[in-house]
Amino acid sequence: MELLQLRYFATVAKMQSITKAANYHGIPQPAMSQTIARLESDLGGVRLFDRKNGRIYLNETGRRFLSRVECALQSLDNGIAELKDTADEISGEIHLLVLENR
């Protein structure tokens, strides 16, 4: 299971559309479909969506998984933001004076 799969899953779940999620992330629709299928396979064949008449619907298993994924992604995003804040705090300029001895 990859982080990108989880991000894509969350987007598809919220938009209830693989095509819209693919457009949002700037990838082809088949790549998004394959990513979701790979995630379901990585989870042991668990179906996260029900598919009917060419549409997808987040099922109960998918809803439960989405709540965990959203918590995990939020935690990671918070950690990234903290690192960026720390980097901003310690960034600055260093001036060196180099003297040449002859």
PyMOL commands that place a pseudoatom at each C-alpha (Angstrom):
pseudoatom trace, name=CA, resn=MET, resi=1, chain=A, elem=C, hetatm=0, pos=[0.000, 0.000, 0.000]
pseudoatom trace, name=CA, resn=GLU, resi=2, chain=A, elem=C, hetatm=0, pos=[1.350, 3.396, -0.983]
pseudoatom trace, name=CA, resn=LEU, resi=3, chain=A, elem=C, hetatm=0, pos=[0.664, 6.878, 0.291]
pseudoatom trace, name=CA, resn=LEU, resi=4, chain=A, elem=C, hetatm=0, pos=[-0.397, 8.023, -3.171]
pseudoatom trace, name=CA, resn=GLN, resi=5, chain=A, elem=C, hetatm=0, pos=[-2.987, 5.225, -3.301]
pseudoatom trace, name=CA, resn=LEU, resi=6, chain=A, elem=C, hetatm=0, pos=[-4.481, 6.498, -0.048]
pseudoatom trace, name=CA, resn=ARG, resi=7, chain=A, elem=C, hetatm=0, pos=[-4.576, 10.102, -1.270]
pseudoatom trace, name=CA, resn=TYR, resi=8, chain=A, elem=C, hetatm=0, pos=[-6.243, 9.015, -4.507]
pseudoatom trace, name=CA, resn=PHE, resi=9, chain=A, elem=C, hetatm=0, pos=[-8.703, 6.813, -2.609]
pseudoatom trace, name=CA, resn=ALA, resi=10, chain=A, elem=C, hetatm=0, pos=[-9.724, 9.729, -0.387]
pseudoatom trace, name=CA, resn=THR, resi=11, chain=A, elem=C, hetatm=0, pos=[-10.298, 11.946, -3.423]
pseudoatom trace, name=CA, resn=VAL, resi=12, chain=A, elem=C, hetatm=0, pos=[-12.340, 9.322, -5.274]
pseudoatom trace, name=CA, resn=ALA, resi=13, chain=A, elem=C, hetatm=0, pos=[-14.381, 8.679, -2.132]
pseudoatom trace, name=CA, resn=LYS, resi=14, chain=A, elem=C, hetatm=0, pos=[-15.169, 12.369, -1.660]
pseudoatom trace, name=CA, resn=MET, resi=15, chain=A, elem=C, hetatm=0, pos=[-15.943, 13.022, -5.338]
pseudoatom trace, name=CA, resn=GLN, resi=16, chain=A, elem=C, hetatm=0, pos=[-17.709, 9.670, -5.903]
pseudoatom trace, name=CA, resn=SER, resi=17, chain=A, elem=C, hetatm=0, pos=[-16.133, 9.713, -9.358]
pseudoatom trace, name=CA, resn=ILE, resi=18, chain=A, elem=C, hetatm=0, pos=[-12.927, 8.199, -10.654]
pseudoatom trace, name=CA, resn=THR, resi=19, chain=A, elem=C, hetatm=0, pos=[-12.957, 10.535, -13.663]
pseudoatom trace, name=CA, resn=LYS, resi=20, chain=A, elem=C, hetatm=0, pos=[-13.317, 13.691, -11.544]
pseudoatom trace, name=CA, resn=ALA, resi=21, chain=A, elem=C, hetatm=0, pos=[-10.644, 12.493, -9.121]
pseudoatom trace, name=CA, resn=ALA, resi=22, chain=A, elem=C, hetatm=0, pos=[-8.283, 11.718, -12.004]
pseudoatom trace, name=CA, resn=ASN, resi=23, chain=A, elem=C, hetatm=0, pos=[-8.828, 15.193, -13.451]
pseudoatom trace, name=CA, resn=TYR, resi=24, chain=A, elem=C, hetatm=0, pos=[-8.254, 16.755, -10.032]
pseudoatom trace, name=CA, resn=HIS, resi=25, chain=A, elem=C, hetatm=0, pos=[-4.906, 14.976, -9.675]
pseudoatom trace, name=CA, resn=GLY, resi=26, chain=A, elem=C, hetatm=0, pos=[-3.981, 15.498, -13.323]
pseudoatom trace, name=CA, resn=ILE, resi=27, chain=A, elem=C, hetatm=0, pos=[-3.671, 11.827, -14.236]
pseudoatom trace, name=CA, resn=PRO, resi=28, chain=A, elem=C, hetatm=0, pos=[-5.484, 9.687, -16.823]
pseudoatom trace, name=CA, resn=GLN, resi=29, chain=A, elem=C, hetatm=0, pos=[-8.700, 8.016, -15.696]
pseudoatom trace, name=CA, resn=PRO, resi=30, chain=A, elem=C, hetatm=0, pos=[-7.372, 4.478, -16.376]
pseudoatom trace, name=CA, resn=ALA, resi=31, chain=A, elem=C, hetatm=0, pos=[-4.397, 5.162, -14.084]
pseudoatom trace, name=CA, resn=MET, resi=32, chain=A, elem=C, hetatm=0, pos=[-6.750, 6.242, -11.307]
pseudoatom trace, name=CA, resn=SER, resi=33, chain=A, elem=C, hetatm=0, pos=[-8.906, 3.128, -11.806]
pseudoatom trace, name=CA, resn=GLN, resi=34, chain=A, elem=C, hetatm=0, pos=[-5.820, 0.906, -11.679]
pseudoatom trace, name=CA, resn=THR, resi=35, chain=A, elem=C, hetatm=0, pos=[-4.600, 2.621, -8.517]
pseudoatom trace, name=CA, resn=ILE, resi=36, chain=A, elem=C, hetatm=0, pos=[-7.913, 2.035, -6.750]
pseudoatom trace, name=CA, resn=ALA, resi=37, chain=A, elem=C, hetatm=0, pos=[-8.007, -1.593, -7.944]
pseudoatom trace, name=CA, resn=ARG, resi=38, chain=A, elem=C, hetatm=0, pos=[-4.429, -2.100, -6.702]
pseudoatom trace, name=CA, resn=LEU, resi=39, chain=A, elem=C, hetatm=0, pos=[-5.336, -0.622, -3.307]
pseudoatom trace, name=CA, resn=GLU, resi=40, chain=A, elem=C, hetatm=0, pos=[-8.296, -2.980, -2.996]
pseudoatom trace, name=CA, resn=SER, resi=41, chain=A, elem=C, hetatm=0, pos=[-6.016, -5.864, -3.955]
pseudoatom trace, name=CA, resn=ASP, resi=42, chain=A, elem=C, hetatm=0, pos=[-3.366, -4.759, -1.441]
pseudoatom trace, name=CA, resn=LEU, resi=43, chain=A, elem=C, hetatm=0, pos=[-6.064, -4.804, 1.230]
pseudoatom trace, name=CA, resn=GLY, resi=44, chain=A, elem=C, hetatm=0, pos=[-6.715, -8.473, 0.553]
pseudoatom trace, name=CA, resn=GLY, resi=45, chain=A, elem=C, hetatm=0, pos=[-9.382, -8.089, -2.087]
pseudoatom trace, name=CA, resn=VAL, resi=46, chain=A, elem=C, hetatm=0, pos=[-11.618, -5.887, 0.062]
pseudoatom trace, name=CA, resn=ARG, resi=47, chain=A, elem=C, hetatm=0, pos=[-14.073, -3.873, -2.007]
pseudoatom trace, name=CA, resn=LEU, resi=48, chain=A, elem=C, hetatm=0, pos=[-14.173, -0.227, -0.983]
pseudoatom trace, name=CA, resn=PHE, resi=49, chain=A, elem=C, hetatm=0, pos=[-16.688, 0.826, -3.625]
pseudoatom trace, name=CA, resn=ASP, resi=50, chain=A, elem=C, hetatm=0, pos=[-19.826, -0.654, -5.101]
pseudoatom trace, name=CA, resn=ARG, resi=51, chain=A, elem=C, hetatm=0, pos=[-20.013, -0.290, -8.857]
pseudoatom trace, name=CA, resn=LYS, resi=52, chain=A, elem=C, hetatm=0, pos=[-23.391, 0.102, -10.549]
pseudoatom trace, name=CA, resn=ASN, resi=53, chain=A, elem=C, hetatm=0, pos=[-24.299, 1.344, -14.021]
pseudoatom trace, name=CA, resn=GLY, resi=54, chain=A, elem=C, hetatm=0, pos=[-20.838, 2.745, -14.669]
pseudoatom trace, name=CA, resn=ARG, resi=55, chain=A, elem=C, hetatm=0, pos=[-20.781, 4.670, -11.390]
pseudoatom trace, name=CA, resn=ILE, resi=56, chain=A, elem=C, hetatm=0, pos=[-19.062, 4.008, -8.102]
pseudoatom trace, name=CA, resn=TYR, resi=57, chain=A, elem=C, hetatm=0, pos=[-20.418, 4.385, -4.606]
pseudoatom trace, name=CA, resn=LEU, resi=58, chain=A, elem=C, hetatm=0, pos=[-18.419, 4.205, -1.399]
pseudoatom trace, name=CA, resn=ASN, resi=59, chain=A, elem=C, hetatm=0, pos=[-19.701, 1.183, 0.518]
pseudoatom trace, name=CA, resn=GLU, resi=60, chain=A, elem=C, hetatm=0, pos=[-19.750, 0.678, 4.295]
pseudoatom trace, name=CA, resn=THR, resi=61, chain=A, elem=C, hetatm=0, pos=[-16.273, -0.871, 4.329]
pseudoatom trace, name=CA, resn=GLY, resi=62, chain=A, elem=C, hetatm=0, pos=[-14.994, 2.047, 2.269]
pseudoatom trace, name=CA, resn=ARG, resi=63, chain=A, elem=C, hetatm=0, pos=[-16.599, 4.569, 4.642]
pseudoatom trace, name=CA, resn=ARG, resi=64, chain=A, elem=C, hetatm=0, pos=[-14.917, 2.986, 7.648]
pseudoatom trace, name=CA, resn=PHE, resi=65, chain=A, elem=C, hetatm=0, pos=[-11.574, 2.841, 5.847]
pseudoatom trace, name=CA, resn=LEU, resi=66, chain=A, elem=C, hetatm=0, pos=[-11.954, 6.456, 4.648]
pseudoatom trace, name=CA, resn=SER, resi=67, chain=A, elem=C, hetatm=0, pos=[-12.281, 7.745, 8.212]
pseudoatom trace, name=CA, resn=ARG, resi=68, chain=A, elem=C, hetatm=0, pos=[-8.972, 6.039, 9.116]
pseudoatom trace, name=CA, resn=VAL, resi=69, chain=A, elem=C, hetatm=0, pos=[-7.270, 7.222, 5.928]
pseudoatom trace, name=CA, resn=GLU, resi=70, chain=A, elem=C, hetatm=0, pos=[-8.370, 10.816, 6.526]
pseudoatom trace, name=CA, resn=CYS, resi=71, chain=A, elem=C, hetatm=0, pos=[-6.926, 10.722, 10.060]
pseudoatom trace, name=CA, resn=ALA, resi=72, chain=A, elem=C, hetatm=0, pos=[-3.646, 9.283, 8.783]
pseudoatom trace, name=CA, resn=LEU, resi=73, chain=A, elem=C, hetatm=0, pos=[-3.355, 11.799, 5.937]
pseudoatom trace, name=CA, resn=GLN, resi=74, chain=A, elem=C, hetatm=0, pos=[-4.173, 14.684, 8.269]
pseudoatom trace, name=CA, resn=SER, resi=75, chain=A, elem=C, hetatm=0, pos=[-1.509, 13.516, 10.695]
pseudoatom trace, name=CA, resn=LEU, resi=76, chain=A, elem=C, hetatm=0, pos=[1.067, 13.286, 7.907]
pseudoatom trace, name=CA, resn=ASP, resi=77, chain=A, elem=C, hetatm=0, pos=[0.108, 16.703, 6.542]
pseudoatom trace, name=CA, resn=ASN, resi=78, chain=A, elem=C, hetatm=0, pos=[0.442, 18.181, 10.044]
pseudoatom trace, name=CA, resn=GLY, resi=79, chain=A, elem=C, hetatm=0, pos=[3.895, 16.625, 10.389]
pseudoatom trace, name=CA, resn=ILE, resi=80, chain=A, elem=C, hetatm=0, pos=[4.976, 18.053, 7.035]
pseudoatom trace, name=CA, resn=ALA, resi=81, chain=A, elem=C, hetatm=0, pos=[3.706, 21.497, 8.040]
pseudoatom trace, name=CA, resn=GLU, resi=82, chain=A, elem=C, hetatm=0, pos=[5.613, 21.291, 11.339]
pseudoatom trace, name=CA, resn=LEU, resi=83, chain=A, elem=C, hetatm=0, pos=[8.818, 20.404, 9.513]
pseudoatom trace, name=CA, resn=LYS, resi=84, chain=A, elem=C, hetatm=0, pos=[8.355, 23.320, 7.147]
pseudoatom trace, name=CA, resn=ASP, resi=85, chain=A, elem=C, hetatm=0, pos=[7.719, 25.658, 10.090]
pseudoatom trace, name=CA, resn=THR, resi=86, chain=A, elem=C, hetatm=0, pos=[10.853, 24.395, 11.824]
pseudoatom trace, name=CA, resn=ALA, resi=87, chain=A, elem=C, hetatm=0, pos=[12.877, 24.842, 8.659]
pseudoatom trace, name=CA, resn=ASP, resi=88, chain=A, elem=C, hetatm=0, pos=[11.587, 28.413, 8.342]
pseudoatom trace, name=CA, resn=GLU, resi=89, chain=A, elem=C, hetatm=0, pos=[12.567, 29.145, 11.954]
pseudoatom trace, name=CA, resn=ILE, resi=90, chain=A, elem=C, hetatm=0, pos=[16.141, 27.999, 11.532]
pseudoatom trace, name=CA, resn=SER, resi=91, chain=A, elem=C, hetatm=0, pos=[16.703, 29.336, 8.056]
pseudoatom trace, name=CA, resn=GLY, resi=92, chain=A, elem=C, hetatm=0, pos=[18.661, 32.479, 7.606]
pseudoatom trace, name=CA, resn=GLU, resi=93, chain=A, elem=C, hetatm=0, pos=[21.832, 33.794, 6.153]
pseudoatom trace, name=CA, resn=ILE, resi=94, chain=A, elem=C, hetatm=0, pos=[25.381, 32.945, 7.048]
pseudoatom trace, name=CA, resn=HIS, resi=95, chain=A, elem=C, hetatm=0, pos=[28.107, 35.346, 6.075]
pseudoatom trace, name=CA, resn=LEU, resi=96, chain=A, elem=C, hetatm=0, pos=[31.683, 34.127, 5.923]
pseudoatom trace, name=CA, resn=LEU, resi=97, chain=A, elem=C, hetatm=0, pos=[34.782, 36.184, 5.686]
pseudoatom trace, name=CA, resn=VAL, resi=98, chain=A, elem=C, hetatm=0, pos=[37.611, 34.283, 4.086]
pseudoatom trace, name=CA, resn=LEU, resi=99, chain=A, elem=C, hetatm=0, pos=[41.072, 35.722, 4.447]
pseudoatom trace, name=CA, resn=GLU, resi=100, chain=A, elem=C, hetatm=0, pos=[43.902, 34.619, 2.245]
pseudoatom trace, name=CA, resn=ASN, resi=101, chain=A, elem=C, hetatm=0, pos=[47.344, 34.371, 3.839]
pseudoatom trace, name=CA, resn=ARG, resi=102, chain=A, elem=C, hetatm=0, pos=[50.235, 34.972, 1.456]
for i in range(1, 102): cmd.bond("trace and resi %d" % i, "trace and resi %d" % (i + 1))
show_as sticks, trace
zoom trace
